[in-house]
Amino acid sequence: MSNKARVPAVDGWFTMDDEPKLLASRGVETGSYFFPKNLAFSRNPAAPTEALEECTLSRRGRVWSWTTNHYKPPAPYISTDEFVPYTVVAVELVDEQMVVLGPLATSCDPSELSIGAEVELVLGRLYEDEDNEYVVWQWKVVQ
Amino acid sequence: MAVEGRSVSDVVVLGVGMHPWGKWGRNFVEYGVAAAHAALADANVDWRDVQLVCGADTMRNGYPGYVAGATFAQALGWQGAEVSSSYAACASGATALNAARAQILAGLCDVALVVGADTTPKGFLAPNAGDRPDDPDWLRFRLLGASNPTYWGMYARRRMEMFGATPADFARVKVKNARHGVSNPNARYRKLVTEAEVAASPMVSDPLRLLEICATSDGGAALIISSLEYAKAHGVTNPVRIAALSTVTPSYPNTLIDMPNFSTDSSFGVAAPERGFRDSIAHAAYEKSGIGPQDLDLAEVYDLSTALELDWYENIGLCKEGEAEQLLNSGETTIGGRIPVNPSGGLGSFGEAVPAQAIAQVCEIAWHLRGEAGDRQVEGAKVGLTVNQGLFGHGSCVILKK
């Protein structure tokens, strides 16, 4: 186990507890959800001046689609010296009625995926430096 | 000069020109100037008579690319024309054309140059350099490695799941477009491709393989457009006309995940719009022109991937949702069929030169409507459509008729 500090790769996008959740915002009049969180303005044209409040998104959703990338993407993606293919999953959140992207959990194999399969939010390592391990939200297939 | 407020009956394409697509590695201004010279010669218009220059910007070539209109005006020789520059990602060319067309329709000018060109780095298109953690285009690469083909791969898999599309269907789009592009002097890839070659090419973003994904290219394209009255005064009695142009944005909630976003809009508590964004792009042009999909003789659609070409068949109303594979496999979208799609060879044969691409689509349709498309001519073509989408919510559709 590394002694490095575990820090989010991006601030304010997800909680860091054992049951992590994506942080979003919600219009107080329309109930529209926005991810990533934006408290400055509502993008719902029916209520452009409505106030926004922070909320969390459902931890579970269903796979809408996915792809495995077999080529190293350009910076600012940070990849290890030996590039490892990685999978990006699009997940439908039923209550929020939206699709949210995220990496497939590194503990899962893409062969476990199917459209409609249930997935759950976890945290996983994105990259590390000398001091920190930077984590990001990931989708893990519910067995 | 035009008298302000004078009524204009129609805007026409008087001249078209392109610099061939490739990986030439020269300054983008050279390609744009070459395309502009070709379009001016095609229109038989002296550069010094052009009253407005509308440039489509490139974001990959520094400041000259951000002010493309002025960059090309200077390169062609300052002559005092009015200028504008537009950026709308892949739709930049249509936005520049729209700027020029609106001024002509308003009677503010008679004749304009629309031009775009690009020099592209090797490999995937990447976000602008520097640490920009509040820019979704930067963050999607940083946090997800979500390159453009990532989104195209997800769309392709969805198509397989929803409609039973197969990798062989996708490969046949490439085979068709390669056959179309083989004789196009402006295409970068002019070689026949077999289904087996597609299937043997490396996997990029599963299920899409290397030969199914649009490359990045250098190239330039230009148009001379004018009022119909100006064209007639120049002895052109039956020019190609711009029947409609759409540069629509999505309607909330936009429910299809789109580059460079991390999520769709939420449809909680709101009715989904009557049409999804991609459907709305051509629909707006159909509404404006009174022309419908049944009237088209050919179409140039934005085949960033093979599978995406099939989506476009449905989005522009060539067939119902889920029937694109059948339309492709029937041969109707091949030259000689009922509605040839991408007779130029499409992005599959060109690769993408972002600011030039929507202009190049118009060049291709114009050549067909004039009967000057050579070996790839769609016989008797009278009406053609271009469609394209730029990331961050840019629609682009042009309907041309003779």
Contacts between the chains, C-beta under 8 A, distances in Angstrom:
chain1	res1	chain2	res2	distance
A	9	B	142	7.4
A	9	B	143	6.1
A	10	B	133	6.5
A	10	B	139	6.7
A	10	B	142	7.8
A	10	B	143	6.1
A	30	B	268	8.0
A	30	B	269	5.7
A	30	B	270	7.0
A	31	B	268	5.4
A	31	B	269	4.7
A	32	B	253	7.7
A	32	B	265	7.6
A	32	B	266	5.3
A	32	B	268	6.0
A	32	B	269	6.7
A	32	B	270	7.0
A	33	B	266	4.0
A	33	B	268	6.0
A	34	B	266	7.2
A	35	B	262	6.4
A	35	B	263	4.5
A	36	B	262	6.2
A	36	B	263	7.9
A	43	B	252	6.7
A	43	B	265	7.0
A	44	B	252	6.1
A	44	B	253	8.0
A	44	B	270	6.9
A	45	B	252	5.3
A	46	B	252	8.0
A	46	B	270	6.9
A	64	B	154	7.8
A	64	B	158	7.1
A	64	B	257	7.6
A	65	B	154	4.1
A	65	B	155	7.3
A	65	B	157	4.8
A	65	B	158	4.4
A	65	B	161	7.3
A	66	B	154	6.4
A	66	B	157	6.6
A	67	B	149	7.8
A	67	B	150	5.7
A	67	B	153	3.0
A	67	B	154	5.1
A	67	B	156	7.8
A	67	B	157	6.4
A	67	B	205	4.6
A	67	B	206	5.3
A	67	B	207	7.9
A	67	B	208	7.8
A	68	B	153	7.8
A	68	B	203	7.9
A	68	B	205	7.3
A	68	B	206	4.4
A	69	B	145	6.2
A	69	B	147	6.8
A	69	B	149	7.3
A	69	B	150	6.0
A	69	B	153	7.6
A	69	B	204	7.3
A	69	B	205	5.4
A	69	B	206	7.9
A	70	B	202	6.8
A	70	B	203	4.8
A	70	B	204	6.0
A	70	B	205	7.4
A	70	B	206	7.1
A	71	B	124	7.5
A	71	B	147	7.9
A	71	B	202	8.0
A	71	B	204	5.7
A	73	B	124	6.0
A	73	B	126	8.0
A	73	B	141	5.9
A	73	B	145	4.4
A	73	B	146	7.8
A	73	B	147	4.4
A	73	B	150	8.0
A	74	B	123	6.5
A	74	B	124	5.2
A	74	B	126	3.6
A	74	B	127	8.0
A	74	B	141	6.5
A	74	B	147	7.4
A	75	B	126	6.8
A	75	B	141	7.2
A	76	B	127	7.2
A	76	B	131	7.6
A	76	B	138	6.0
A	76	B	141	5.3
A	76	B	142	4.2
A	77	B	141	4.9
A	77	B	142	6.3
A	77	B	145	4.4
A	78	B	142	7.4
A	79	B	145	7.6
A	86	B	145	5.9
A	88	B	144	5.5
A	88	B	145	7.0
A	88	B	146	5.6
A	88	B	150	5.2
A	88	B	154	7.3
A	90	B	154	5.4
A	90	B	257	5.5
A	95	B	268	7.7
A	96	B	266	5.3
A	96	B	268	6.0
A	97	B	266	5.4
A	97	B	267	4.4
A	97	B	268	4.7
A	98	B	255	7.9
A	98	B	263	5.5
A	98	B	264	5.0
A	98	B	265	6.7
A	98	B	266	4.1
A	98	B	267	7.1
A	98	B	268	7.6
A	99	B	255	7.7
A	99	B	257	5.1
A	99	B	263	6.3
A	99	B	264	4.5
A	100	B	262	6.6
A	100	B	263	4.5
A	101	B	140	8.0
A	101	B	144	6.0
A	101	B	146	6.5
A	101	B	257	6.7
A	101	B	261	8.0
A	101	B	262	5.3
A	101	B	263	6.8
A	102	B	144	7.1
A	103	B	144	6.0
A	103	B	145	7.7
A	110	B	206	7.7
A	115	B	157	7.6
A	115	B	158	7.4
A	115	B	161	4.5
A	126	B	143	6.9
A	136	B	143	5.5
